[in-house]
Amino acid sequence: MTRFFYLALGLMLVLTPLLLAQKQKQITDDTIRDQVMVKLANDQDVGGMPIDVDVRQGVATLKGKVRNDKQKSKAEKLAKKVKGVTGVTNQLVISPD
């Protein structure tokens, strides 16, 4: 009886992380894009800037215009914080206009 208990416990310990990892992979690029857009829109520094976000296989590409380097860096940092983002390609252009 105790062998069965330890065998079951061991299987649970091995399978649980695998199942959790599989569940995390189910985040779609569209979901990631939406979450990045929300994060950017809600930020006081970059909210309102014309930033387009495209996501392919977890890599977020930022395109558009910002007023300064601080906003460019901030947008990249915010995108990196979104769950499911594996990388960020920052193609934002600084345009003080």
Secondary structure, 3 states (H helix, E strand, C coil): CHHHHHHHHHHHHHHHHHHHHHHHCCCCHHHHHHHHHHHHHCCCCCCCCCEEEEEECCEEEEEEEECCHHHHHHHHHHHHCCCCCCEEEEEEEECCC
